[in-house]
């Protein structure tokens, strides 16, 4: 009787364990079927370092007094600046042995260094109030000099040239990003300037080019 009772007690204790094991197995089966514990039905990769950067560029800014022009003003990197007149304009006409000066600051407001070059165009004459029979042109009489501050070493004040001879491109110097140079243009009429050029206006385009190193 004792052995039979002991066997019955063991069977009673085993039944709850079997039920518990079956419940766990059923739960694992259900979770495996619906994917909660499975890594096979969904695969994910997180990219958290997606970046892009624009290349460096030179940007040229010209200022004189309150006037300012930036190469990017027209949406590209080339702008026509009509508000800065480096020859001083026509507000105060020159007489023989007189001159007028204008200083402009050229700054590299870009993100990389570049070489600054000044390229004069052809001088053209607009006939003034003088005789229409005049044989002399203000472009052959008026002179110009250019002097720029460091990092430039350009200084032509000791050798003025007439506007018609001011035609060669000149390297002003290398401007690092954020660096600038100030250039003073002085235009003059010599003491022996002929009255034939009276009233004439000289017009000469000047181009600044800032070129990044290759």
FENFEN-V736287 format. One record per run of one state. SS is the DSSP state (helix for helix, strand for strand, loop for the rest). FROM is the first residue (numbers start at 1). TO is the last residue. Records with the same first field share a line. If there is no record, write none. Layout:
# FENFEN-V736287
SS: FROM-TO / FROM-TO
This chain:
# FENFEN-V736287
loop: 1-1 / 35-59 / 65-66 / 71-98 / 109-113 / 127-137 / 141-142 / 149-154 / 156-160 / 166-169 / 176-179 / 189-194 / 198-200 / 213-214
helix: 2-34 / 138-140 / 163-165 / 195-197
strand: 60-64 / 67-70 / 99-108 / 114-126 / 143-148 / 155-155 / 161-162 / 170-175 / 180-188 / 201-212
